[in-house]
Amino acid sequence: MSVVAASAPSRAEVLQLYRSFLRVARKFTDYNIREYTKRRATDAFRQNRNVSDPCAAFADGKAQLEVASRQAVVYSLYAPKLKSVMEVHN
């Protein structure tokens, strides 16, 4: 019985994961949380650019995406009625 080692994620897979984070961030109705999620995703991907174990980092990223997706659903249930001052257009 042989164990097949997981190959490193391709560039396309990593970009797909990053875009998925940005899509999930857009689902947050609160401006502050939405911007924080986008900023945190960008920072995390930049920080993990030269990680020694890309498979583990990719798996962790997928797990974090699932958490963010669940949080977006929960936050949508308790969305504030008013928009943030940052979202009001004059």
Residue pairs with C-beta under 8 A, 6 or more apart in sequence:
6 55
7 55
8 54
8 55
8 58
9 17
9 54
9 55
9 58
13 58
14 45
14 58
17 58
17 61
17 62
17 65
18 41
18 45
20 65
21 37
21 38
21 41
21 61
21 64
21 65
21 68
22 38
22 41
24 37
24 65
24 68
24 69
24 72
25 34
25 37
25 38
25 41
25 68
26 34
27 69
27 72
27 76
28 34
28 37
28 71
28 72
28 75
28 76
29 75
29 76
29 79
29 80
30 75
30 79
30 80
30 84
31 83
31 84
31 86
31 87
32 84
33 75
37 68
44 61
44 64
45 61
48 57
48 61
51 57
